[in-house]
């Protein structure tokens, strides 16, 4: 394929993608998505919604998912730097409850693919960060779920960030991972 270097993680289906970047004195060019090339590496999903957020240092968004309308996500950072995390919430999976994390930045131009059936979140490491993601299903109000970012049964090793972390009200009150019934994710094995 050649346009994207793919790194398989310890969780099957969760991938780190490094695009080919062509640069010269004027700047650079890169493809961030090609349906044909992504199908060749096993990401043959239809993306139906693009989102973008801007956050400041110490903002932690997540760990989120949708229950009945789970979203596969292709995420990247266009400005700044984040630590991005995927948590396997698929009952019966060999990696159930395991997490994978990667630093995404405007500088490294990395992308992270997170399939359906995973919780997702990120912590902003730079002064500001703009984060974009393509989703395989539409956002559905009322279908949201989440697990605590600091759940001891998952044990995400978040990097240290100077200052206080900033979470939304809802992200401070998710049910612990062990108390949740993720039956709606069984079909994504």
C-alpha positions as CSV (number, residue, x, y, z in Angstrom):
1,X,0.0,0.0,0.0
2,X,2.7,2.5,0.9
3,X,0.6,5.6,1.8
4,X,0.2,4.6,5.4
5,X,2.5,2.7,7.7
6,X,0.4,0.6,9.9
7,X,1.4,-0.5,13.4
8,X,-0.9,-3.2,14.9
9,X,-1.3,-2.8,18.7
10,X,-1.6,-5.4,21.3
11,X,-5.4,-5.2,20.8
12,X,-6.5,-6.6,17.5
13,X,-8.2,-4.0,15.3
14,X,-6.8,-1.0,17.1
15,X,-4.2,0.5,14.8
16,X,-1.7,3.3,14.7
17,X,-1.3,4.9,11.3
18,X,1.5,7.0,10.1
19,X,0.8,8.7,6.7
20,X,3.3,9.4,4.0
21,X,4.2,13.1,4.3
22,X,5.7,14.9,1.3
23,X,7.4,18.1,2.2
24,X,9.6,20.7,0.7
25,X,10.4,24.4,1.3
26,X,6.8,25.3,0.8
27,X,5.4,23.0,3.5
28,X,4.0,19.5,3.2
29,X,1.2,17.4,1.8
30,X,-0.4,14.2,3.1
31,X,-3.5,12.1,2.5
32,X,-5.4,11.5,5.8
33,X,-8.0,9.2,4.4
34,X,-8.6,7.1,1.3
35,X,-11.4,4.6,1.3
36,X,-9.5,2.2,-1.1
37,X,-6.2,2.3,0.9
38,X,-8.0,1.9,4.2
39,X,-9.9,-1.1,2.9
40,X,-6.6,-2.7,2.0
41,X,-5.4,-2.5,5.7
42,X,-8.7,-3.8,7.0
43,X,-10.6,-0.6,7.8
44,X,-13.4,-1.0,5.4
45,X,-15.9,1.1,7.3
46,X,-18.1,3.9,6.0
47,X,-17.4,7.1,7.9
48,X,-20.6,9.2,8.2
49,X,-19.6,12.1,10.5
50,X,-16.5,14.2,11.1
51,X,-16.0,16.0,14.4
52,X,-13.4,18.5,15.7
53,X,-12.7,19.9,19.2
54,X,-10.3,22.4,20.7
55,X,-9.1,22.0,24.3
56,X,-6.5,23.4,26.6
57,X,-3.7,21.7,28.6
58,X,-5.0,19.2,31.1
59,X,-8.4,18.7,29.6
60,X,-9.4,15.1,29.7
61,X,-12.2,14.0,27.5
62,X,-13.5,10.5,28.1
63,X,-13.6,7.6,28.4
64,X,-16.7,7.7,26.1
65,X,-18.8,5.3,24.0
66,X,-22.2,5.0,22.5
67,X,-24.2,1.9,23.5
68,X,-26.6,1.0,20.7
69,X,-24.9,3.1,18.0
70,X,-21.2,2.5,18.7
71,X,-18.8,4.6,16.7
72,X,-15.6,3.4,15.2
73,X,-13.2,6.4,15.1
74,X,-10.3,7.5,13.1
75,X,-8.6,10.2,15.2
76,X,-5.8,12.7,14.7
77,X,-4.5,16.0,16.0
78,X,-4.1,19.0,13.7
79,X,-2.7,21.4,16.3
80,X,-0.9,20.5,19.6
81,X,-0.5,17.2,21.3
82,X,-2.7,14.6,23.1
83,X,-2.4,11.2,24.8
84,X,-5.2,9.2,23.2
85,X,-6.6,6.0,24.7
86,X,-8.9,3.1,23.6
87,X,-10.3,0.6,26.1
88,X,-11.8,-2.7,24.9
89,X,-15.4,-3.0,26.2
90,X,-16.3,-6.1,24.2
91,X,-17.4,-9.0,26.6
92,X,-15.7,-12.2,25.6
93,X,-12.8,-10.5,23.9
94,X,-9.3,-11.8,24.8
95,X,-8.4,-8.2,25.5
96,X,-11.6,-7.2,27.4
97,X,-10.7,-4.4,29.8
98,X,-7.3,-3.8,28.3
99,X,-6.3,-0.4,27.0
100,X,-3.9,1.0,24.3
101,X,-2.6,4.6,24.3
102,X,-0.6,6.7,21.8
103,X,0.7,10.2,21.6
104,X,-0.9,12.1,18.7
105,X,0.4,15.4,17.6
106,X,0.5,17.9,14.8
107,X,4.2,17.2,14.6
108,X,4.1,13.4,14.3
109,X,0.9,13.4,12.2
110,X,-0.1,10.0,13.6
111,X,-3.6,8.7,13.4
112,X,-5.3,6.1,15.7
113,X,-8.1,3.8,14.6
114,X,-10.5,2.6,17.3
115,X,-13.2,0.1,16.3
116,X,-16.7,-0.1,17.5
117,X,-17.0,-1.6,21.0
118,X,-14.3,0.5,22.6
119,X,-14.4,3.4,25.1
120,X,-12.3,6.4,23.9
121,X,-10.7,9.4,25.5
122,X,-7.8,11.8,25.4
123,X,-5.7,14.1,27.6
124,X,-4.3,17.3,26.2
125,X,-0.5,17.6,26.8
126,X,0.2,20.9,25.0
127,X,-1.1,24.4,25.8
128,X,-3.9,23.8,23.3
129,X,-4.9,21.0,20.9
130,X,-7.3,20.7,18.0
131,X,-8.5,17.1,17.7
132,X,-10.4,15.7,14.7
133,X,-12.2,12.4,14.2
134,X,-14.1,10.5,11.6
135,X,-17.0,8.3,13.0
136,X,-18.7,5.2,11.6
137,X,-22.1,6.1,13.1
138,X,-23.8,9.3,13.9
139,X,-23.8,10.9,17.4
140,X,-27.0,9.8,19.1
141,X,-28.1,11.9,22.1
142,X,-29.1,9.7,25.1
143,X,-27.0,6.8,23.8
144,X,-23.9,7.9,25.6
145,X,-21.9,5.8,28.1
146,X,-18.5,6.0,29.7
147,X,-16.1,4.5,32.2
148,X,-14.0,6.5,34.7
149,X,-10.7,7.7,33.3
150,X,-9.0,6.5,36.5
151,X,-10.8,3.1,36.9
152,X,-8.4,0.8,38.7
153,X,-9.7,-2.3,36.9
154,X,-8.5,-0.7,33.6
155,X,-5.4,1.1,34.9
156,X,-4.7,3.6,32.2
157,X,-1.3,5.1,32.7
158,X,-2.0,8.7,31.9
159,X,1.1,11.0,31.4
160,X,1.8,13.7,34.0
161,X,0.6,17.1,33.0
162,X,1.5,20.3,34.8
163,X,-1.5,21.9,36.6
164,X,-5.0,20.5,37.3
165,X,-6.9,18.2,35.0
166,X,-10.3,19.5,33.7
167,X,-13.1,17.0,33.2
168,X,-16.7,17.5,32.4
169,X,-19.3,16.9,35.1
170,X,-20.5,13.7,33.4
171,X,-17.0,12.3,33.1
172,X,-16.6,12.5,36.9
173,X,-19.6,10.2,37.5
174,X,-19.4,7.2,35.2
175,X,-20.1,3.8,36.7
176,X,-17.0,1.7,37.3
177,X,-16.0,-0.7,34.5
178,X,-16.6,-3.8,36.6
179,X,-20.2,-2.8,37.3
180,X,-21.2,-2.2,33.7
181,X,-23.0,-4.6,31.4
182,X,-21.4,-4.2,28.0
183,X,-23.7,-6.8,26.3
184,X,-24.5,-4.4,23.5
185,X,-20.8,-4.7,22.4
186,X,-20.8,-8.5,22.0
187,X,-21.6,-8.3,18.3
188,X,-18.4,-6.3,17.7
189,X,-16.1,-9.3,18.4
